[in-house]
């Protein structure tokens, strides 16, 4: 099955007014698995029937494939892209820049150039945001060190990995991500630092994991606790 060909037929059948259509995710990277869906970014001036509608996220079945559709008018895309950038997680921008175009009315090159420059600049971590993130990590780190219940330890450690990984990435002007993409982004930053965190986490050696988190917290500016105003 050629996901690009199926996607072209899907767009023609379900979103014929799309001006730009981009296949993203594993289907674009050639990394599909048995459960992979097809991520599809659509842009169009007259994409929706309702005049005031500017965006839509929806799931569809077509020819035995599941499509995750992210559809926008130009204004809607800018709004959601700006929101993702502000949250340091510009998912739709990555789809636009990195996906495979299956439909283009001529505007895609300029759009990609515009948003590629945003991705290249990386996120800006403010001093207040850094302090707040370090405050949260400090609190969860202390909870993990105090925990004795195995389930509590596992939950606290999972939360802590996510928080410290995000801080590590943002401190190096790298975009963050969720789910499986967070460890992938962390490994892209530094496989050595990622393994120092992940190995004791996977082995449930929580004392060692806590020490490694503390090392990264110190590297990012240290603990934040007394006197912090949020």
Secondary structure, DSSP 8 states (H G I E B T S, - for coil): --HHHHHHHHHHHH-TT-SEEEEEHHHHHT---TT--EEEEEE-TT--SSTT--EEEEEEEETTEEEEEEEE-HHHHHHHHHHHHHTT--HHHHHHHHSEEEE--S-HHHHHHHHHHHHHH-----HHHHHHHHHHHHHHHHHHHH--SHHHHHHHHHHHHHHHHHHHHHHTT-----THHHHHHHHHH-HHHHHHHHHHHHTT-HHHHHHHHHHHHHHTT----TT---
